[in-house]
Amino acid sequence: MRSGASAGFGRRFAALLYDAVVLLAPLIFFTWAAVFLAGGKALLPDEVGYWAYLYHAGLAAIVAAYFILNWVHSGQTVGMRAWRLHAVDAHGRPLTLRAASLRFVCALLAWAPAALGVLWLYVDAERLALQDRLSNTRVVYLPRE
């Protein structure tokens, strides 16, 4: 069981930047493989037809798998480890696959409109971001022991 103070926007954003750097490698490799299989053509519907949509779905699947599997396995992504953040359910327990998946979808909604859903934590009484509220999960800051 993990407990701590709700993580602020700065730490969440910094962790997301770290995770973006970590995700670059598999996304670049996937793109390289897709371009190779497409015979060097641009991965656009005009060039490769519906394969372009499959390519975009693959990119989304890589990003989703990275976050969801890390949250289920350890409660932390690489960026979250660096900033001592931990994703837990409302009771401080590890996330289930369902909870992590719901959290991922809600996080997309929260970050998409200029991070307004994440900035919501500054007006929330419990300092919870929109994705925390909607998925009944939390990101807590774990101070050094």
Beta strands, then each sheet from edge to edge (+ up, - down):
strand 1: 5-6
strand 2: 85-89
strand 3: 137-141
sheet 1: 1+ 3- 2+
end
